[in-house]
């Protein structure tokens, strides 16, 4: 065994290692280094409190706070190893990878330095500070050169702002895609998607959130709730402006249900619809194709005085404080107001009516519910 106590240096073909203290076991061909350890090779630099280097397999094992600085980012952990021959790292105990505005952390991380691929296991977090996006899950991977990452198992995406009005999305799997500057440009959520925002909640099979045009796209039987309104269709596009819903397009079998009382509902149905928001409230609706409505008419004392049913090729509806204010029809409209007692219970609901209130996420934790 050989020792040194006052600054030593070890050099081979690809690596230079220095430390204040160290010793070498000749039988195992293993170096042990302590205090201010620095390992330098063409790909990266490693700084650690304690490092064990096996010259046979060319692997460095680090103990204590360790920083690995490479061409593409900064790695930190308090335990792990680095295979200098195959350029592979395993980081445990508070591991993080910092690449420009992105941060990856988890219980353990395997990192392929040559291909810039990180595999994360346990309490995974991917943070993009430039786009104010945080992704969480149990298992994740990130491909730096391909500009993409995914998280699965309790996968959650949070789009946050400085006012605390965040959008929370839960799904079986979340995919992130980055632009050339490594900023998040799109989030894809697959299967059992549920989301919560103070002014808007929803569920669907899959979702695409594009940061480039600030649009959320919902696919396969989406349900959207806004105040007392429930909106359904085959698919939807929601335009976001200043972190608030601005407009909404509903494609095919569009249906809006607005609760009137416990057992009565105002309804709007059509082929397609476009809705416009103001101050987080749905203010107007344009129905295009096969428009149908059922409205419960009430006097100033909230007493039911009639039920209005109408059909038209198109309609324009204006709302105020969540209630229908005016309705404009085409010339082909058929409109009739009936006394309440003249309308049977089945006539008070349009074909395709469903009320999904029990499925509505109540808060940011309720998005993990699967029924």
TORTORVO-210814 format. One line per 2 residues: number of its first residue (from 1); for each residue x, y, z of N, C-alpha, C. Coordinates in steps of 0.02 Angstrom, whole numbers. Atoms other than C-alpha are relative to their C-alpha. Layout:
<pts>
NUM) X Y Z X Y Z X Y Z  ...
</pts>
This chain:
<pts>
1) 43 -59 0 0 0 0 44 62 0  -36 -63 3 63 173 -46 -43 57 24
3) 38 -56 -28 11 335 43 29 66 -23  -25 -68 4 23 522 17 -47 45 41
5) 39 -42 -46 -35 663 132 -1 74 -19  -4 -71 17 7 827 48 -4 9 -76
7) 14 -12 71 -72 845 -124 34 -51 -46  -25 51 46 -55 701 -245 -35 5 -67
9) 29 -1 67 -88 678 -430 12 -68 -33  -3 63 36 -128 521 -529 -20 13 -73
11) 13 -13 71 -121 523 -720 1 -65 -39  -3 54 49 -169 393 -849 -17 29 -69
13) 9 -23 68 -212 403 -1035 -56 52 -6  58 -44 8 -380 490 -1011 -18 40 62
15) 22 -31 -62 -391 546 -830 58 29 39  -47 -30 -48 -301 661 -710 -38 10 65
17) 34 -3 -64 -346 647 -526 46 30 52  -39 -32 -54 -287 758 -383 -40 1 64
19) 32 -6 -66 -324 764 -196 53 17 51  -47 -16 -53 -245 816 -31 29 -63 32
21) -23 62 -31 -237 639 38 -20 -59 -44  19 59 37 -239 466 -37 46 -58 12
23) -44 59 -3 -173 290 -42 -21 -49 -55  10 47 55 -158 147 -167 11 -71 24
25) -7 71 -16 -190 -39 -140 25 -36 -62  -31 30 59 -73 -131 -257 -35 -65 -21
27) 32 63 18 -166 -297 -248 -64 11 -39  63 -12 34 -336 -229 -298 5 54 -54
29) -11 -55 47 -264 -85 -400 -54 53 6  52 -50 -15 -384 35 -316 32 58 38
31) -21 -61 -33 -347 215 -268 -55 25 46  47 -32 -46 -430 299 -118 23 72 10
33) -18 -71 -4 -434 489 -117 -47 36 49  38 -36 -50 -491 609 18 18 74 -1
35) -6 -73 -8 -518 798 30 21 34 -66  -11 -40 61 -531 916 -120 20 -45 -59
37) -14 46 54 -537 774 -245 -25 29 -66  18 -24 67 -538 825 -429 21 -52 -51
39) -14 47 54 -553 703 -574 -17 34 -66  9 -35 64 -529 776 -749 13 -48 -57
41) -12 36 63 -551 691 -917 -29 42 -57  22 -43 56 -594 756 -1092 -74 17 0
43) 72 -11 2 -782 742 -1061 -26 42 58  29 -34 -57 -805 813 -887 51 6 57
45) -39 -7 -60 -735 865 -719 -43 -21 60  36 23 -59 -784 784 -553 34 27 62
47) -25 -28 -63 -765 869 -384 -36 -36 57  30 39 -53 -792 766 -227 40 5 64
49) -36 2 -64 -749 750 -43 41 -64 5  -35 65 -2 -703 566 -58 -13 -37 -65
51) 7 36 64 -671 464 -215 43 -62 1  -36 63 7 -621 284 -245 4 -16 -74
53) -8 11 71 -548 245 -415 31 -69 -13  -23 67 18 -532 68 -483 33 4 -68
55) -37 -6 63 -397 65 -616 -14 -58 -48  15 58 43 -454 -105 -682 -61 14 -43
57) 60 -15 39 -630 -56 -733 -9 74 -15  0 -72 14 -590 130 -742 -64 34 24
59) 61 -28 -29 -736 173 -629 17 39 64  -9 -41 -59 -738 313 -500 -63 -4 43
61) 55 3 -48 -846 293 -344 7 60 47  -6 -59 -42 -885 453 -250 -46 -5 60
63) 37 -1 -63 -943 477 -71 0 72 26  6 -69 -23 -1007 639 2 -20 46 -57
65) 21 -49 52 -1058 798 -92 46 -1 -60  -39 8 62 -1003 778 -273 -32 40 -56
67) 22 -39 58 -1017 892 -425 36 -27 -62  -28 22 64 -992 827 -603 -19 52 -52
69) 11 -54 48 -972 965 -731 19 -24 -70  -13 23 68 -991 911 -913 -17 53 -51
71) 12 -48 54 -1013 994 -1081 -73 22 -3  71 -14 9 -1202 986 -1073 -37 15 65
73) 36 -14 -61 -1239 1016 -890 40 -14 63  -30 8 -65 -1204 1002 -705 -38 -55 38
75) 29 54 -38 -1234 844 -602 22 5 72  -16 -2 -72 -1242 835 -412 -29 -62 33
77) 26 54 -42 -1260 692 -288 44 -5 61  -40 11 -60 -1195 632 -121 23 -73 4
79) -24 69 6 -1160 453 -175 -9 -22 -73  8 24 69 -1133 364 -341 65 -22 -31
81) -60 20 36 -1010 311 -473 -1 26 -71  -7 -21 70 -944 360 -644 48 -47 -35
83) -39 45 42 -882 235 -773 34 42 -54  -35 -45 46 -748 336 -863 11 -31 -68
85) -10 34 64 -728 205 -999 -62 2 -43  63 3 38 -911 190 -1050 -41 64 8
87) 32 -65 -9 -959 366 -994 -71 -6 28  64 10 -34 -1101 308 -881 7 22 72
89) 0 -22 -69 -1148 382 -713 -62 -26 36  58 12 -42 -1261 328 -571 5 46 60
91) 1 -48 -54 -1310 461 -446 -55 -18 49  49 13 -52 -1397 429 -280 11 51 56
93) 0 -48 -55 -1433 531 -123 -2 72 -27  13 -69 23 -1508 698 -179 29 14 -69
95) -29 -12 66 -1457 679 -362 -40 52 -40  31 -49 44 -1493 822 -482 43 8 -63
97) -33 -17 62 -1451 863 -662 -25 69 -21  17 -68 19 -1449 1046 -713 26 12 -71
99) -19 -15 69 -1451 1083 -900 -35 65 -20  26 -67 16 -1473 1269 -933 -60 15 46
101) 58 -18 -41 -1651 1310 -873 -39 -60 25  35 61 -19 -1698 1128 -841 36 -35 58
103) -26 36 -57 -1676 1029 -681 -35 -67 5  27 67 -10 -1699 842 -660 24 -26 67
105) -18 29 -64 -1703 764 -487 -43 -61 14  38 60 -20 -1758 598 -411 40 -36 54
107) -36 38 -50 -1706 465 -286 66 -27 -29  -61 23 33 -1579 395 -411 -4 16 -75
109) -4 -18 71 -1521 441 -586 57 -39 -33  -51 28 44 -1429 342 -719 9 47 -58
111) -11 -49 54 -1347 456 -847 51 -27 -49  -44 18 56 -1272 412 -1016 30 64 -28
113) -32 -63 20 -1147 551 -1047 11 7 -74  -12 -4 72 -1112 506 -1228 -63 19 -38
115) 62 -11 36 -1294 507 -1282 -46 50 34  39 -49 -37 -1357 634 -1155 -71 -26 17
117) 63 31 -21 -1493 518 -1088 1 -11 75  5 10 -71 -1548 522 -907 -60 -44 17
119) 53 44 -23 -1651 384 -823 -9 14 75  13 -19 -69 -1733 435 -659 -51 -47 32
121) 43 47 -35 -1815 325 -528 -17 26 70  22 -21 -66 -1918 376 -377 -4 75 9
123) 11 -72 -13 -1992 548 -341 33 44 -53  -30 -36 56 -1946 615 -512 -30 70 -6
125) 23 -68 14 -1956 802 -544 41 28 -59  -32 -37 54 -1918 895 -706 -27 71 2
127) 20 -70 -7 -1921 1083 -686 29 41 -58  -21 -47 52 -1914 1209 -830 -16 70 25
129) 12 -66 -30 -1891 1379 -750 -16 53 -53  12 -50 53 -1897 1471 -918 -74 1 -20
131) 70 4 21 -2075 1410 -955 -47 -12 59  41 7 -61 -2136 1392 -775 -39 -65 -1
133) 31 66 4 -2172 1206 -793 37 -48 46  -28 51 -44 -2145 1070 -663 -35 -67 -14
135) 26 66 14 -2167 884 -703 22 -47 57  -16 47 -54 -2177 750 -567 -23 -70 -19
137) 20 69 10 -2188 560 -566 46 -46 39  -42 50 -34 -2105 400 -506 57 -24 -44
139) -51 21 49 -2010 351 -664 4 50 -56  -6 -48 55 -1940 466 -797 64 -10 -40
141) -59 0 43 -1817 483 -940 4 67 -36  -10 -62 37 -1742 634 -1028 53 -12 -53
143) -47 4 56 -1658 637 -1199 18 72 -21  -19 -69 14 -1563 801 -1215 6 12 -75
145) -12 -12 71 -1510 781 -1398 -64 -5 -41  63 7 35 -1685 729 -1452 -52 50 23
147) 45 -52 -23 -1767 868 -1353 -65 -27 27  62 28 -25 -1891 760 -1260 12 -36 67
149) -3 35 -64 -1930 679 -1092 -69 -28 14  65 25 -22 -2066 576 -1012 2 -18 74
151) 9 19 -70 -2132 540 -837 -62 -43 4  58 43 -8 -2249 400 -785 -8 -19 73
153) 17 20 -69 -2330 329 -627 -13 61 43  20 -60 -37 -2426 466 -535 25 63 -34
155) -28 -56 38 -2373 585 -674 -43 62 9  34 -64 -11 -2416 767 -640 39 56 -35
157) -30 -60 30 -2384 927 -738 -31 61 34  23 -62 -31 -2396 1098 -656 26 58 -41
159) -17 -62 34 -2399 1257 -759 -16 57 49  10 -47 -56 -2373 1392 -627 15 72 -22
161) -16 -71 11 -2369 1582 -622 12 33 67  -18 -35 -61 -2319 1714 -496 -60 17 44
163) 60 -16 -38 -2500 1739 -442 -30 -61 34  25 60 -33 -2525 1561 -383 -59 -33 -35
165) 56 29 38 -2657 1523 -516 28 -53 -47  -35 52 38 -2579 1360 -574 -49 -49 -31
167) 37 53 33 -2643 1226 -692 33 -66 19  -24 66 -21 -2625 1048 -623 -29 -53 -46
169) 21 52 47 -2632 901 -745 26 -67 25  -20 68 -18 -2630 716 -700 -16 -47 -58
171) 10 49 54 -2612 571 -823 41 -62 15  -41 60 -8 -2543 396 -837 72 14 -20
173) -66 -16 25 -2396 463 -938 1 71 -28  -9 -68 26 -2332 638 -979 64 1 -42
175) -57 -11 44 -2216 681 -1124 13 74 -5  -20 -69 10 -2119 844 -1138 43 4 -63
177) -41 -13 59 -2044 915 -1297 30 70 6  -37 -62 -9 -1913 1053 -1299 22 29 -67
179) -25 -32 61 -1860 1180 -1429 77 -2 1  -73 3 6 -1680 1208 -1484 36 34 58
181) -28 -33 -58 -1652 1319 -1332 -16 -37 65  18 43 -57 -1712 1178 -1218 -56 28 43
183) 60 -23 -35 -1871 1269 -1170 -59 -45 -18  57 43 12 -2030 1167 -1151 -47 32 -51
185) 46 -27 50 -2137 1190 -1307 -66 -38 -2  63 38 2 -2267 1053 -1285 0 -53 55
187) 12 54 -48 -2338 935 -1153 -55 -44 -28  51 48 21 -2431 778 -1206 -18 -44 60
189) 24 42 -55 -2537 686 -1077 -42 -56 -28  35 58 28 -2598 510 -1113 -36 -40 55
191) 44 46 -37 -2741 414 -1033 -16 25 71  26 -20 -66 -2848 455 -882 22 70 20
193) -22 -69 -12 -2812 640 -897 -53 37 41  42 -45 -39 -2886 755 -765 40 62 16
195) -36 -62 -15 -2843 937 -733 -42 46 43  33 -47 -45 -2883 1073 -608 33 68 -4
197) -19 -69 -5 -2872 1261 -613 -57 35 37  53 -31 -40 -2968 1380 -501 -62 15 -40
199) 57 -21 41 -3079 1438 -644 -20 -51 -52  13 48 53 -3079 1281 -751 25 -69 21
201) -18 68 -15 -3078 1093 -725 -20 -45 -59  18 42 56 -3085 947 -845 27 -70 5
203) -25 68 7 -3056 766 -892 -6 -20 -73  2 25 68 -3021 675 -1055 47 -61 -4
205) -45 57 10 -2926 527 -1127 71 23 -10  -67 -26 13 -2778 628 -1190 -3 75 -12
207) -4 -74 2 -2719 809 -1194 66 21 -30  -60 -31 26 -2594 917 -1286 0 74 20
209) -6 -69 -21 -2535 1082 -1211 60 30 -36  -53 -32 39 -2437 1188 -1334 17 68 30
211) -22 -64 -25 -2336 1329 -1257 12 50 -56  -15 -44 57 -2299 1397 -1431 -60 43 -19
213) 60 -40 16 -2479 1450 -1465 -48 4 59  40 -4 -62 -2544 1437 -1285 -69 -31 -9
215) 63 35 12 -2677 1310 -1333 1 -68 33  10 66 -30 -2741 1160 -1236 -49 -38 -44
217) 44 41 43 -2815 1023 -1346 -20 -63 37  27 58 -36 -2927 890 -1269 -29 -49 -50
219) 21 50 48 -2961 726 -1358 -39 -57 34  38 59 -20 -3084 581 -1342 -45 12 61
221) 53 -9 -49 -3243 624 -1248 21 46 58  -19 -45 -55 -3178 774 -1150 -61 30 35
223) 50 -37 -39 -3279 856 -1013 36 60 31  -29 -61 -27 -3242 1036 -963 -52 34 44
225) 44 -36 -46 -3316 1129 -814 26 70 10  -17 -70 -14 -3318 1318 -793 -59 30 38
227) 54 -22 -44 -3421 1387 -648 -55 -52 1  57 46 -1 -3595 1308 -665 -9 -34 -68
229) 7 26 68 -3564 1257 -846 39 -64 -10  -33 63 20 -3523 1083 -909 0 -4 -76
231) -7 0 72 -3457 1070 -1087 28 -67 -23  -23 63 27 -3436 910 -1188 -1 2 -77
233) -2 8 73 -3393 865 -1369 49 -56 -16  -48 52 18 -3286 744 -1468 71 22 15
235) -66 -29 -16 -3134 859 -1448 -8 75 10  4 -71 -15 -3096 1036 -1390 69 32 -7
237) -60 -42 -2 -2967 1174 -1411 -14 59 46  8 -57 -46 -2945 1301 -1270 60 46 -10
239) -53 -50 8 -2845 1459 -1307 10 36 67  -17 -32 -64 -2755 1531 -1154 36 65 -14
241) -33 -66 5 -2709 1716 -1141 11 26 71  -16 -24 -67 -2619 1784 -988 -22 -49 54
243) 15 54 -47 -2645 1617 -901 -74 -7 16  72 6 -9 -2835 1630 -920 -31 -25 -65
245) 34 22 61 -2956 1545 -1042 -26 60 -39  21 -56 43 -2990 1662 -1189 -56 -22 -47
247) 51 26 45 -3089 1557 -1313 3 -76 -1  7 72 -1 -3148 1380 -1339 -35 -22 -64
249) 32 30 58 -3187 1277 -1494 -19 -72 17  25 67 -14 -3294 1120 -1474 -19 -33 -66
251) 10 33 65 -3293 997 -1619 -46 -62 7  44 58 6 -3436 876 -1657 -37 -17 65
253) 45 17 -56 -3583 835 -1542 13 45 61  -13 -47 -55 -3551 992 -1440 -63 7 43
255) 57 -1 -46 -3660 1003 -1285 22 41 62  -12 -39 -61 -3666 1133 -1145 -60 -7 46
257) 52 6 -51 -3765 1103 -986 15 50 55  -7 -49 -53 -3793 1243 -860 -52 -15 54
259) 47 17 -53 -3869 1198 -693 -46 59 16  49 -50 -18 -4030 1293 -660 -21 -9 73
261) 14 19 -69 -4088 1206 -501 27 -71 8  -25 67 -13 -4053 1037 -424 -18 -50 -54
263) 23 49 50 -4155 944 -554 -19 30 -67  14 -31 65 -4169 1067 -698 64 31 -28
265) -62 -21 32 -4036 1115 -825 -14 36 -65  1 -33 65 -4021 1242 -964 50 -36 -45
267) -41 41 45 -3949 1157 -1118 7 33 -68  -15 -23 68 -3866 1205 -1282 36 -57 -36
269) -27 57 37 -3828 1075 -1414 10 20 -73  -12 -14 70 -3755 1082 -1589 57 -42 -27
271) -55 37 31 -3630 1011 -1712 67 26 27  -61 -32 -25 -3490 1133 -1668 -19 62 38
273) 11 -62 -37 -3476 1278 -1547 66 37 10  -56 -42 -20 -3360 1423 -1511 -23 42 59
275) 16 -38 -60 -3360 1500 -1338 53 52 13  -47 -54 -15 -3280 1663 -1281 -5 17 74
277) -4 -15 -71 -3222 1704 -1105 21 72 11  -23 -66 -23 -3198 1868 -1013 3 -3 75
279) -8 3 -72 -3128 1878 -839 -14 -69 28  9 70 -20 -3127 1688 -826 -71 -25 -5
281) 70 19 5 -3314 1683 -862 -21 -9 -73  26 12 67 -3401 1611 -1015 -51 55 -16
283) 41 -59 14 -3480 1765 -1098 -45 -9 -61  41 8 60 -3543 1711 -1269 16 -66 -34
285) -6 65 34 -3572 1555 -1374 -29 6 -70  25 5 69 -3590 1530 -1561 -9 -74 -16
287) 14 70 17 -3674 1367 -1613 -7 -5 -76  0 8 73 -3643 1308 -1792 -23 -70 -18
289) 26 63 24 -3753 1170 -1860 -45 -36 50  47 39 -40 -3908 1083 -1790 -7 25 72
291) 4 -30 -67 -3925 1203 -1644 -67 -16 33  60 13 -40 -4049 1155 -1508 11 27 70
293) -5 -26 -68 -4086 1234 -1339 -61 -19 41  53 4 -50 -4189 1207 -1183 18 49 55
295) -13 -50 -52 -4203 1356 -1065 -59 3 48  51 -7 -52 -4297 1369 -901 -7 75 15
297) 12 -72 -7 -4377 1542 -890 -28 14 69  20 -16 -68 -4397 1623 -719 -13 75 6
299) 15 -70 -12 -4470 1786 -655 50 28 51  -46 -33 -45 -4385 1910 -539 5 -34 68
301) 0 36 -63 -4431 1802 -390 25 -72 -8  -28 66 16 -4349 1651 -472 -53 -55 -5
303) 55 48 8 -4518 1569 -500 -1 -23 -73  0 27 68 -4524 1454 -652 -65 17 -35
305) 60 -22 36 -4643 1529 -780 -6 -33 -69  4 32 65 -4601 1430 -937 64 -36 -18
307) -57 37 26 -4486 1314 -1031 4 13 -75  -10 -19 70 -4418 1376 -1197 42 -54 -35
309) -37 49 41 -4365 1250 -1331 6 28 -70  -12 -30 66 -4287 1303 -1495 47 -43 -41
311) -44 33 48 -4203 1234 -1651 17 50 -54  -22 -45 53 -4101 1327 -1782 64 -28 -30
313) -63 23 30 -3957 1299 -1902 59 31 37  -52 -32 -40 -3853 1424 -1801 -32 42 54
315) 24 -42 -55 -3870 1523 -1640 58 41 28  -48 -40 -37 -3780 1662 -1547 -30 13 69
317) 26 -4 -69 -3800 1661 -1358 47 43 41  -39 -42 -44 -3743 1794 -1236 -18 -15 72
319) 11 16 -70 -3722 1757 -1051 22 58 45  -17 -50 -50 -3714 1869 -899 -5 -31 69
321) -2 32 -66 -3662 1808 -727 -19 -73 -2  12 71 6 -3672 1630 -788 -70 -18 -24
323) 68 14 22 -3851 1648 -850 -10 27 -71  14 -21 68 -3920 1663 -1027 -35 68 1
325) 28 -67 4 -3955 1846 -1067 -40 9 -64  34 -6 64 -4000 1845 -1252 18 -58 -45
327) -11 52 49 -4018 1718 -1392 -21 26 -68  16 -21 68 -4011 1759 -1578 -1 -61 -45
329) 8 58 43 -4074 1635 -1707 3 21 -73  8 -11 71 -4072 1617 -1895 -74 3 -17
331) 70 -6 21 -4231 1644 -1996 -35 -68 1  32 66 2 -4260 1456 -2001 -17 -28 69
333) 8 24 -69 -4277 1445 -1812 -72 -20 15  64 22 -28 -4419 1352 -1728 5 8 76
335) -5 -15 -71 -4451 1419 -1554 -69 -2 32  63 4 -36 -4588 1380 -1429 12 3 75
337) -2 -2 -72 -4615 1423 -1247 -61 -35 28  53 40 -28 -4718 1299 -1147 -11 16 73
339) 11 -2 -72 -4801 1312 -977 37 -58 32  -39 54 -30 -4696 1209 -856 -37 -66 6
341) 37 62 -10 -4835 1084 -825 -15 -36 -65  14 31 65 -4853 1050 -1012 59 -38 -28
343) -60 34 25 -4677 982 -1031 15 -60 44  -17 59 -40 -4649 802 -974 74 -1 18
345) -69 0 -25 -4488 763 -881 50 -18 -55  -45 19 54 -4411 678 -1034 8 55 -52
347) -3 -56 47 -4449 833 -1137 43 57 24  -41 -53 -29 -4343 940 -1022 75 -11 -12
349) -70 15 14 -4182 859 -1081 9 -18 -73  -15 15 70 -4108 856 -1255 33 -69 -5
351) -30 66 11 -4051 691 -1329 76 6 8  -71 -1 -13 -3875 652 -1271 18 34 65
353) -13 -34 -64 -3895 743 -1104 34 -47 50  -32 34 -57 -3777 687 -965 26 53 48
355) -25 -45 -51 -3729 769 -802 56 -36 38  -59 35 -25 -3552 724 -748 30 33 62
357) -26 -39 -56 -3535 830 -591 41 -43 49  -37 43 -47 -3476 682 -486 72 -14 -23
359) -67 12 27 -3324 667 -601 44 63 3  -36 -65 1 -3273 850 -580 54 2 54
361) -52 -8 -51 -3104 875 -493 -16 58 46  19 -52 -49 -3138 972 -333 60 43 21
363) -60 -37 -17 -2958 1026 -300 60 -32 -35  -59 24 36 -2779 996 -357 19 -72 20
365) -14 69 -20 -2769 831 -260 -50 -48 -30  54 43 26 -2932 765 -332 14 -22 -72
367) -15 20 69 -2852 751 -506 27 -71 -3  -27 68 1 -2778 584 -453 -55 -53 6
369) 55 47 -4 -2950 506 -432 -13 -29 -68  9 33 64 -2989 380 -568 -73 -21 -12
371) 70 15 14 -3180 373 -559 -42 62 12
</pts>
